[in-house]
Amino acid sequence: MMVGYARVSTQEQDAELQRVALREAGCGKIFEETASGAQRDRPQLAAALNYMREGDTLVVWKLDRLARSLKQLIETVERLDDCQVGFRSLTESIDTTTPGGRLIFHIFGALAEFERSMIRERTMAGLAVAKANGRVGGRPKALSDADVRAASALLSDPSITVADVAKRLGVAPATLYRYLPGGRSAAS
């Protein structure tokens, strides 16, 4: 069975063009929703995926109706493949139920993996250059060693609360507890 999925991004948009194309393609059931493509939580897509059985094919009018990014598209189609469900995009003429369609889709997957590897390599190279130039990554420390010693000294006075010390140092009490686990007892 061919199952259609139509999506528009806003209430002002109309999915009629998609519905007509999906019906003409032979979809016996069409799931439709209004949701941003970037939105991960799409109840009608989830309903379509749950409705489908082994041997069915999910049909979309265009790839961007199913996913906003190549990574999201590949994840969704891999999920379909795991359930032995095909995928077809009408506009791009991709059909994973055919050998040629699977080949094209695997090329998309290889390109996405290559892109992720390139990003990772550039990130690692950038971090190495920064380190070689004396820059240290990560968030700066909220409290210096002198601040921690001052906090410890202040907390030795039972009339001064952890909240008072944290306020005086310009940090949240949780931050102070991170530097002095146990609070006042760690200050002794």
N, C-alpha and C positions, 0 to 999 in steps of 0.2 A: 504494500500500500504506500502511496505517496502522501506525505503529510506536509502541508505548507505552514510556513511561519512568516507572518508579515509584521513589520514594526515601523512606526513613525515616532519621531522624537518629541513632537509637541501636539497639544490638543487641536491646534489650528491646521495641522497637516491631515491629509486624507489618505488612507491606505487603499483606496479603490483600484488604482493602477496595479498595485501588487496583488490584490485579491483576484482581479481579472486574469492576470498573467499566471497565477498559481492554479486557478480553475482550468485555464486552457492547457496547462501542463499536465493536468490529470489528477490534481490533488483531491482526494476524497474528504479530507478534513483540513481546515485551516485554523491555526491559532493566531490571534492578533492582539497586539498591545501597543500602548503608548508609553515609551520609556527611552531615555537617552541611551545611546549605544555604549557609552562609557559605564553605565550603571550595571553592576554585576548581578544584582537581584532583579531578575525578570521572570515573574511568576508564570506568564504564558509560555515562555520558552521552556521553563522547567516542566510545565504541564505537557507540552508537546513531546519533550524527551521522555517523560514518564509514560506517555500514551503509546509510544512506538514500540514495536516488537522486532525481533530478529527478522531481517529480510526487508524491512520497511526502508523508505528513503525520506530524509528531511529535505524539503525544497524551499529555497529562498529566492526572491526576485533578484537580489544583488548581495554580494559578500558583506557589504557594510551594514546590511540589515541584521545579520547574525552577530557580528563582532566588530568592535571599534579598532582593535589592533590585530596584527598578524599573530602575535602570541596567543591572544584570546581565541582567535579563529582556529588555530591549530589545536589548542587544548580541547575546544568543543568538538571538532571533527575527530580527534583521537578518542574522545569519550564515546562518540557515535560508533566508531570503528570497533572499540572494545565490546560494544553491545551488538556487533554485526549489523549495524544500521548504516545505510549509505547516505551520502550527502550530494546535493545538486544545487548549483547556483545558475539560474537561468541567464542572467546578463553576461556573466563571464564564461559560460559554457563549460563549467567544471562539473564533472560527475564522477564521484569516487566509486561508483558501481562498475565503471569501465576501466580497463588497464591504462588507457591514456589519461583518464581523469585522476587515477591514483598516482601516476607518474608526475603529473603537474603538481598535485598536492604535496608529494614528497619533495619536490624541488622547492616549493614554498617553505616547507619545514626546514630543509637544509639551509636555505637563505636566512631564515629566522635564527637558526642556531649559529650560523656564521656571524650574523650581526651581534648576537649576545657575546660571542667570543671576542670580537673586535672591541666592543665596549669594555669588556673585562680587561683586555690587554692595555687599552688606552688608560683605564683607571689605574692599573698597577704601575704603568710607566709614569704617570703623573705623580703618584704617591712616592715612587722611588726618587724622582727628581726633587720633589718637595723635601724629602728626608735628607737627600744629599746637600740641599741648600740650608739645612738646619731647622727646617720647619717640622713640627711634630703634629700629627693629625689628632683628631678627636676634640672633644669639648674641653675647654680650659677648666682647671680645678676651681671649684667655688670658694674653697678656703685654703689659704696658705698654711704652711706649718706654724707660722707665728700666730695666725688666727686660731688654729686648733689649740695651741698652748694657752692663748688668752681665754678661750672658751672653757678649757679645763680649769683654769685658775678661777674664773668667775663662778663656775658650777660648784667649786669647793665651798662656796658660801651658800648655806641652805635657804637663805631668804631670796636668792635670785633663781628664777625659774628658767627652764630650758627655753621657753618661749621668749623670755626677756633677752637671753643671750643671743638667740637666733635673730631677734629683731635688731639688736645692737650691731650684729655682724652683717645684717642685710641679706639673710638667707631664711629659708623656711625651716621650721623645727625638724622636718624630715631630713633635710640636708645635714643639719647638725648631728642628728642621730646616725647618719651614714658615716660621718667622720669620727663620732664617739659612740659606737654601739654600746647600748646599756645606759646612755645618758649620764646622769649624775654619778652613778657607781663607776663608770669608766673614767670619770674625771678625778677620782680619788687617787 
